[in-house]
């Protein structure tokens, strides 16, 4: 439990400036958040948009499927909170490098 709590703390990135979030596109807001994230940032191999409202995040060297559920829930909450000002809903889907099966899916942004 001690390790899981430490991971939860480390998975939480600093709060982003919500005023800046309102003036940039969802793609740029998501890219900035992920690239500046202390844990995920260096592990993001690519960000692609297979559809306008779906962001595919390919990770390298980090298997989210091995994280405790509590850690993933905490990270999902932080991601939603930090990108809550995005003007449209985006489904952010994380993939491991060796699999086409999503390891985590989080809906961010405001409901239409």
C-alpha positions as CSV (number, residue, x, y, z in Angstrom):
1,X,0.0,0.0,0.0
2,X,2.9,2.3,0.8
3,X,4.3,1.9,-2.7
4,X,0.9,2.4,-4.3
5,X,0.4,5.7,-2.4
6,X,3.9,6.8,-3.5
7,X,3.0,6.0,-7.1
8,X,-0.3,7.9,-6.8
9,X,1.5,11.0,-5.6
10,X,4.0,10.7,-8.4
11,X,1.4,10.1,-11.1
12,X,-0.3,13.4,-10.2
13,X,1.2,16.2,-12.4
14,X,1.1,19.8,-11.3
15,X,-2.1,21.7,-12.0
16,X,-2.1,23.4,-15.5
17,X,-3.1,27.0,-16.0
18,X,-6.8,26.8,-16.8
19,X,-6.7,30.2,-18.5
20,X,-4.2,29.0,-21.0
21,X,-6.2,25.8,-21.5
22,X,-9.2,27.8,-22.6
23,X,-7.3,29.4,-25.5
24,X,-5.6,26.4,-27.0
25,X,-6.9,23.4,-28.9
26,X,-7.7,20.1,-27.1
27,X,-4.9,18.5,-28.9
28,X,-2.3,21.0,-27.7
29,X,-3.7,21.0,-24.2
30,X,-3.5,17.2,-24.0
31,X,-0.1,17.1,-25.6
32,X,1.3,19.8,-23.2
33,X,-0.2,18.0,-20.1
34,X,1.2,14.6,-21.1
35,X,4.6,15.8,-22.3
36,X,5.1,17.7,-19.0
37,X,3.9,14.8,-16.8
38,X,6.7,13.6,-14.5
39,X,6.0,9.9,-15.0
40,X,4.2,9.7,-18.4
41,X,6.1,12.5,-20.2
42,X,9.2,10.5,-21.0
43,X,7.2,7.4,-21.8
44,X,4.9,8.9,-24.4
45,X,6.0,7.5,-27.7
46,X,3.3,9.1,-29.8
47,X,0.0,10.9,-29.7
48,X,-2.3,10.3,-32.6
49,X,-5.9,11.2,-33.4
50,X,-7.7,8.3,-35.2
51,X,-10.9,10.3,-34.9
52,X,-11.6,14.0,-34.0
53,X,-12.7,13.0,-30.4
54,X,-10.3,10.1,-29.8
55,X,-6.7,10.6,-28.7
56,X,-4.5,7.5,-28.9
57,X,-1.5,7.6,-26.6
58,X,1.2,5.0,-27.3
59,X,3.5,4.5,-24.3
60,X,7.0,3.0,-24.4
61,X,8.5,1.3,-21.4
62,X,5.5,1.7,-19.1
63,X,2.7,-0.9,-18.8
64,X,-0.3,0.9,-17.2
65,X,-1.9,-2.6,-16.9
66,X,0.5,-3.4,-14.1
67,X,-0.4,-0.4,-12.0
68,X,-2.9,-0.9,-9.0
69,X,-6.5,0.1,-9.8
70,X,-6.3,2.8,-7.2
71,X,-3.3,4.4,-8.9
72,X,-5.0,4.4,-12.3
73,X,-8.2,5.8,-10.7
74,X,-6.1,8.6,-9.2
75,X,-4.3,9.4,-12.4
76,X,-7.6,9.3,-14.4
77,X,-9.1,11.8,-11.9
78,X,-6.1,14.1,-12.2
79,X,-6.2,14.0,-16.0
80,X,-9.9,14.9,-16.0
81,X,-9.3,17.7,-13.5
82,X,-6.3,19.2,-15.3
83,X,-8.1,19.2,-18.6
84,X,-11.6,20.0,-17.5
85,X,-11.7,23.3,-19.3
86,X,-11.2,21.6,-22.7
87,X,-14.3,22.7,-24.7
88,X,-15.2,19.3,-26.1
89,X,-15.2,15.8,-24.9
90,X,-12.2,13.7,-25.8
91,X,-11.7,10.0,-25.2
92,X,-8.0,9.5,-24.3
93,X,-6.9,5.9,-24.8
94,X,-3.6,4.6,-23.6
95,X,-1.8,1.7,-25.3
96,X,1.3,-0.3,-24.3
97,X,4.0,-0.7,-27.0
98,X,3.5,-4.4,-27.5
99,X,-0.3,-4.5,-27.6
100,X,-3.3,-3.2,-29.6
101,X,-5.4,-3.6,-26.5
102,X,-6.0,-0.4,-24.6
103,X,-4.8,-0.3,-21.0
104,X,-6.7,2.8,-19.9
105,X,-9.4,5.0,-21.3
106,X,-10.3,8.3,-19.8
107,X,-12.9,10.8,-21.1
108,X,-11.8,14.4,-20.6
109,X,-13.3,17.8,-21.3
110,X,-16.8,19.3,-21.1
111,X,-20.0,17.6,-22.1
112,X,-21.7,19.0,-25.2
